[in-house]
Structure formats: C-alpha cells, structure tokens
Amino acid sequence: MDILAEIAGTLLTQAQKPTLAFLMGGMLLAALGSRLEVPEQVYKLIVLLLLLKVGLGAGISLREADPVTLAAPAAAAVALGIALVLIGARSLAVWPGVGRMDGMATAGLFGAVSASTLAAGMAVLDSEGVAYEGYIGVLYPFMDVAALITAIVLARVSAARGTATPGPDGTATVAVGGGGLGPGGLRDILSETARSPAISALLLGLAIGLVARPDVVYADFYEPLFRGLLSLLMLTMGMEAWSRLSELRKVAHAYVLFGLTAPLIHGALGLAAGVALHQLMGFSGGGAVLLAVMAASSSDISGPPTLRGALPEANPSAYVGASTGLGTPVAILSIPLWMALADKLIGL
C-alpha cells in the first residue's frame, strides 16, 4: 500500500507541473469547444527547435562518452523497438475487426518513439534535479528506426504471403512487387525513415554537437527556450489528442483498449530494460526512466508520414487516432509512475 500511496502522490505532484498541466489544459480547452489554436507553421518550428536541442545535447555529451558504454543501451533500444512491434502486432491480430495492415501500422507507431514525449520526460527529470545520461537522446533513433522497419517489413511480408499464387508444381510463389519486399525494399525504408523531419533534425543536431563546438549557442539559446517551447507543444498536443478521439469511433474498439494499455505495458518493459542496464553497467535511475518514457511513447512526428508512405493501405484513423488520441496522453501522464517505480527499484 505504501508504494501505491507514493505513486499516487507523485502523480498528483507532477500533474501540477507545467509539462503535464499544459497537456491536460489543452485537452480541457478542446473539450469545452475553445477555438484556440497554434498555427501549423509555429508548431513545426517548435518541434524543430526541440529536436535540435535534444540532438545537440546528445552530441555534446557523446563527445565525452565511451563508445563501449553506449553499445549496451543502444542494443537495448533496438531490441525494445523490435519487441514492442512484435508484441503489438500479435496482440492486435487476435481482435476481430482489426485489419492486417492497420494492426501492423498501429504496432509500428506504438513501438516507435515520440520526440515530444521524450522531451517532456527530460523536462520533468530536470525540474526534479534527477540526473540521467547526457547521451540518452542518441537512443531515440535506434528504437524509432528499429520499430518502424520491423513494422513495415512484417506488413510487406504479410501482404506478399497474402498474394502468393500456386505454381505448376503446387508450391506457392510469393510476389515481391507492389506491397512485397522488392530488392531495394529495406534500403528504401531506411532512406525514407532517415529523411523524415524528426530523424533528420535529430541527426543534424547530433552531428553538429559531436563534431563542432555549439556549446555556447546551446547554453544561451536552446536551453533557455526549452521549457517554454515544450509548454506550447504540450498545449497543442492536448488539443489535438482530444480532437483525435472522435476518429476512434470509426474503427474497432480494440484500438481504444490498445491505446490505453500499450503505453503502460511498453513503459514497464522499457523500465525493466533500464533496471537490467543498471545492474549490468550502472545505468542511472534517470536513464531508466527515460528508457521507459521512450518505450511508452508512440511516434507523433517521424512515424505517421513514414507509415503513410510505406503502408498506404493502412487506415490513418486507426493508427494515428489511437496514438495521438490516447497513446500520447497516457505516455506523458505515466512519466511520474516510472519515476516512482525507478526510485523504489534502483533509486533516482
């Protein structure tokens, strides 16, 4: 009972902090029918600045990091990205009314990472004075790309099997054109994902932070703006999350259940990986929390356009509605839960 009371207290305390308060405020405004909106171009600029900040910070820290030290967390991030998609795809496959492509796209989106949720997690830890590895932002593309590639490859293989035709000898021949995996299929997926706005901005910031010396502009410009920009992003995401809820009425109820439970299950797996890394190499409690936050999140920037281009058969109302309408709010509101659990298990 003590741990439940502590978790409840942590949730209540964090709900009063700006990061979570702006998210819930945005949802409340949308529910009340407010016409307040953040212009699309302003929203894109905010996301760009936040991604550059995360990338620059990771690159600056990576200059001093031991590549061997980074290897285990990076491998854990890749394994998590793949595992979350496999779990999601298998879970959604058993529900009647869930299309094959829709389920794969949803699993991919929930296995990938939300840059805004990661930024929110960092802001919450910073406000509490909780330390974490400076290179944690480097793990973002490892988990994100692994999840998207896994989902798209599984979807294309499934589609190819569905179009298999019997040969003269009775064996099935699988077509690799169209929705199948063509010779350059994997290369195309990697290229498309790398060119997505989120990954491009993050990798650019990472490269500049690693090879240049942007410490001054990082400290004088990006760092002071971070929390203010994040509050506007949370406000926008709260309003969009509420508006997306209406889209879920068009699809199976399985997406509602998945959107509510997947972030908690995925986050628990991410926290377990962080605890294992703590035992293996002394990974910090704050790092374990952020690994849980990344696992709990669902991609809101890089994932939708990548999946829409690679899996045009999938219904965006299903995977984007479940992700933005339910997954993202649950993931952000669960940050205090991972903090409380990490503090109990390994300390913060």
C-alpha positions in Angstrom: 0.0 0.0 0.0 2.9 2.4 0.7 4.2 2.2 -2.8 0.7 2.8 -4.2 0.3 5.9 -2.0 3.7 7.1 -3.0 2.9 6.7 -6.7 -0.4 8.4 -6.3 1.3 11.3 -4.5 4.0 11.5 -7.3 1.2 11.6 -10.0 -0.6 14.4 -8.2 2.5 16.4 -7.7 3.6 16.1 -11.3 0.2 16.9 -12.6 0.7 20.4 -11.1 3.9 20.9 -13.0 3.9 22.9 -16.3 4.7 19.9 -18.6 1.6 17.8 -17.7 -0.6 20.8 -16.7 -0.4 22.3 -20.3 -1.2 18.9 -21.8 -4.3 18.5 -19.6 -5.2 22.2 -20.2 -5.2 21.7 -23.9 -7.4 18.7 -23.7 -9.8 20.7 -21.4 -10.0 23.6 -23.8 -10.7 21.3 -26.8 -13.4 19.5 -24.7 -15.0 22.9 -24.0 -15.1 23.8 -27.7 -12.4 26.5 -27.5 -11.3 27.9 -30.8 -7.7 28.5 -29.6 -5.2 27.0 -32.0 -1.4 27.1 -32.5 -0.6 27.8 -36.2 0.8 24.8 -38.0 4.0 26.5 -39.0 4.6 27.6 -35.4 4.0 24.0 -34.3 6.5 22.7 -36.8 9.1 25.4 -35.7 8.6 24.3 -32.1 9.2 20.7 -32.9 12.3 21.5 -35.0 13.8 23.5 -32.2 13.1 20.8 -29.6 14.6 18.1 -31.8 17.7 20.2 -32.5 18.1 20.8 -28.7 17.8 17.1 -27.9 20.3 16.2 -30.7 22.8 18.9 -29.8 22.7 17.9 -26.2 23.2 14.3 -27.0 26.1 15.1 -29.4 27.8 17.3 -26.9 27.6 14.6 -24.3 28.6 11.9 -26.8 32.0 13.7 -27.4 33.0 12.6 -23.9 31.2 9.2 -23.8 32.9 5.9 -24.2 31.5 4.1 -27.3 31.7 0.8 -25.4 29.5 2.3 -22.7 26.9 3.4 -25.4 26.8 -0.1 -27.0 24.7 -1.8 -24.4 22.0 0.9 -24.1 21.9 1.2 -27.9 21.4 -2.6 -28.3 18.7 -2.4 -25.6 16.9 0.3 -27.5 17.0 -1.7 -30.8 15.7 -4.8 -29.0 12.9 -2.9 -27.4 11.8 -1.3 -30.7 11.6 -4.7 -32.3 10.0 -6.4 -29.4 7.3 -3.8 -28.9 6.2 -4.1 -32.5 6.1 -7.9 -32.3 4.0 -7.7 -29.1 1.7 -5.1 -30.6 1.2 -6.9 -33.9 0.4 -10.2 -32.1 -2.0 -8.5 -29.7 -3.9 -6.7 -32.3 -4.0 -9.7 -34.7 -6.3 -11.7 -32.3 -9.0 -8.9 -32.3 -11.9 -9.3 -34.8 -12.4 -6.3 -37.0 -8.7 -5.2 -37.0 -7.2 -5.2 -40.5 -3.8 -6.8 -41.1 -2.2 -3.6 -42.4 -4.0 -1.4 -39.8 -2.7 -3.6 -37.0 0.9 -3.5 -38.3 0.9 0.2 -38.7 -0.5 0.7 -35.2 2.1 -1.6 -33.7 4.8 0.3 -35.6 3.6 3.6 -34.4 3.4 2.5 -30.7 6.9 0.8 -31.0 8.5 4.0 -32.4 9.4 7.0 -30.2 7.8 10.4 -29.7 10.3 13.2 -29.6 7.9 15.4 -27.7 7.2 12.8 -25.0 11.0 12.2 -24.6 11.4 16.0 -24.3 8.7 16.1 -21.7 10.4 13.3 -19.7 13.7 15.2 -19.8 11.9 18.4 -18.6 10.2 16.6 -15.7 13.5 15.0 -14.6 15.4 18.3 -14.9 12.8 20.1 -12.8 13.2 17.5 -10.1 17.0 17.6 -10.3 17.2 13.9 -11.4 20.4 13.1 -13.3 20.5 11.0 -16.4 23.0 10.1 -19.1 23.7 13.0 -21.5 23.7 10.7 -24.5 20.2 9.4 -23.8 18.9 11.3 -26.9 21.1 9.1 -29.1 19.0 6.1 -28.2 15.9 7.8 -29.9 16.8 6.8 -33.5 17.9 3.3 -32.5 14.5 2.4 -31.1 12.5 4.5 -33.5 14.1 3.2 -36.7 14.1 -0.4 -35.5 10.4 -0.3 -34.7 9.4 1.3 -38.0 11.5 -1.0 -40.1 10.1 -4.1 -38.2 6.5 -3.0 -38.7 6.9 -2.2 -42.4 8.9 -5.4 -43.1 6.3 -7.5 -41.3 3.4 -5.8 -43.1 5.0 -6.3 -46.5 5.9 -9.9 -45.9 2.3 -10.5 -44.7 0.9 -8.8 -47.8 3.3 -10.8 -50.0 2.1 -14.0 -48.4 -1.5 -13.0 -49.0 -0.8 -12.6 -52.7 1.1 -15.8 -53.1 0.0 -17.9 -56.1 0.3 -21.6 -56.6 2.9 -22.7 -59.1 2.7 -25.6 -61.6 4.1 -28.0 -59.0 1.7 -26.9 -56.3 4.1 -24.8 -54.4 3.3 -21.2 -53.6 5.2 -18.4 -55.3 5.2 -15.1 -53.4 5.1 -11.9 -55.4 7.7 -9.3 -54.3 6.4 -6.4 -56.3 3.9 -3.8 -55.2 3.3 -4.4 -51.4 6.1 -7.0 -51.2 9.7 -6.7 -50.3 11.5 -5.7 -53.5 15.3 -5.9 -53.9 15.7 -2.4 -52.6 12.8 -2.5 -50.1 14.8 -2.4 -46.9 17.1 0.3 -48.3 14.1 2.4 -49.3 12.6 2.0 -45.8 15.8 3.1 -44.1 16.2 6.0 -46.5 12.6 7.2 -46.1 12.9 7.0 -42.3 16.2 8.8 -42.2 14.7 11.6 -44.4 11.7 12.1 -42.1 11.7 15.6 -40.4 12.1 14.2 -36.9 15.1 11.9 -37.6 16.7 14.4 -39.9 16.6 17.2 -37.3 17.8 14.9 -34.5 20.7 13.5 -36.6 21.7 17.0 -37.7 21.8 18.3 -34.1 23.7 15.1 -33.1 26.3 15.6 -35.8 26.8 19.3 -35.0 27.1 18.6 -31.3 29.6 15.8 -31.9 31.9 17.4 -34.5 31.5 21.1 -33.9 31.5 23.2 -30.7 28.0 24.5 -30.3 28.2 24.7 -26.5 27.6 28.4 -26.4 24.6 28.6 -28.7 23.2 25.5 -26.9 23.5 27.1 -23.5 22.4 30.6 -24.5 19.6 29.8 -27.0 18.3 26.3 -26.9 18.5 25.6 -23.2 16.6 28.7 -22.0 13.8 28.2 -24.7 13.3 24.5 -24.0 10.7 24.6 -21.2 8.7 27.4 -22.8 8.6 25.8 -26.2 7.7 22.5 -24.6 4.7 24.0 -22.8 3.3 25.3 -26.1 3.9 21.8 -27.6 2.1 20.1 -24.8 -0.8 22.6 -25.1 -1.1 21.8 -28.9 -0.8 18.1 -28.3 -3.5 18.2 -25.7 -6.0 19.9 -28.1 -5.1 17.5 -30.9 -5.4 14.5 -28.7 -8.9 15.4 -27.8 -9.9 16.0 -31.4 -8.4 12.7 -32.5 -10.6 10.8 -30.1 -13.6 11.2 -32.5 -11.6 9.3 -35.1 -11.6 6.2 -32.9 -15.3 5.9 -33.3 -14.8 4.9 -36.9 -12.6 1.9 -36.1 -12.7 -1.2 -33.8 -12.8 -0.8 -30.1 -9.6 -2.8 -30.0 -7.7 0.4 -30.8 -9.2 2.1 -27.7 -8.0 -0.7 -25.4 -4.7 -0.9 -27.1 -4.1 2.9 -26.9 -4.9 2.8 -23.2 -2.8 -0.2 -22.2 0.1 -0.4 -24.6 1.9 2.7 -23.2 1.8 1.1 -19.7 3.0 -2.3 -20.8 5.6 -0.9 -23.1 6.8 1.5 -20.5 7.1 -1.3 -17.9 9.3 -3.3 -20.4 11.4 -0.2 -21.0 11.9 0.3 -17.3 12.8 -3.4 -16.9 15.5 -2.9 -19.6 16.8 0.2 -17.7 17.0 -1.8 -14.4 18.9 -4.5 -16.2 21.3 -2.0 -17.7 21.7 -0.5 -14.1 22.7 -4.0 -12.9 25.0 -4.6 -15.9 26.8 -1.2 -16.2 25.5 1.2 -13.6 22.9 2.9 -15.8 21.3 5.7 -13.9 17.8 5.7 -12.5 17.0 8.8 -14.6 18.2 7.0 -17.7 16.0 4.0 -16.8 13.0 6.4 -16.5 13.7 7.9 -19.9 14.1 4.5 -21.5 10.6 3.7 -20.1 9.3 7.0 -21.4 10.6 6.2 -24.9 9.2 2.7 -24.8 5.8 4.0 -23.6 5.6 6.7 -26.2 4.3 6.4 -29.7 5.7 8.3 -32.6 4.0 11.6 -33.4 6.4 13.1 -35.9 8.5 10.6 -37.8 6.1 7.6 -37.7 2.9 8.8 -39.3 4.4 10.1 -42.6 6.8 7.1 -42.8 4.0 4.6 -42.3 1.6 6.5 -44.6 4.1 6.4 -47.4 5.2 2.8 -46.8 1.8 1.3 -46.0 -0.8 3.3 -47.9 -3.4 0.5 -47.4 -3.5 1.2 -43.6 -6.2 3.4 -42.2 -4.7 6.6 -40.5 -7.8 7.0 -38.4 -6.8 3.7 -36.7 -3.1 4.1 -36.0 -2.9 7.9 -35.8 -6.2 8.2 -33.8 -5.1 5.6 -31.3 -1.6 7.1 -31.0 -2.4 10.8 -30.7 -5.8 10.5 -29.1 -4.9 8.0 -26.4 -1.3 6.7 -26.5 0.5 10.1 -26.2 -1.6 11.4 -23.3 -1.2 8.1 -21.4 2.5 8.0 -22.1 3.1 11.6 -20.8 0.8 11.2 -17.8 2.6 8.0 -16.9 6.0 9.7 -16.5 5.6 10.1 -12.7 4.7 6.4 -12.5 8.1 5.4 -14.0 9.9 7.9 -11.7 8.2 6.4 -8.6 9.0 2.8 -9.7 12.6 3.6 -10.7 13.1 5.3 -7.3 11.9 2.2 -5.5 13.8 -0.3 -7.6 17.2 1.4 -8.1 16.9 5.0 -6.7 16.9 8.3 -8.5 
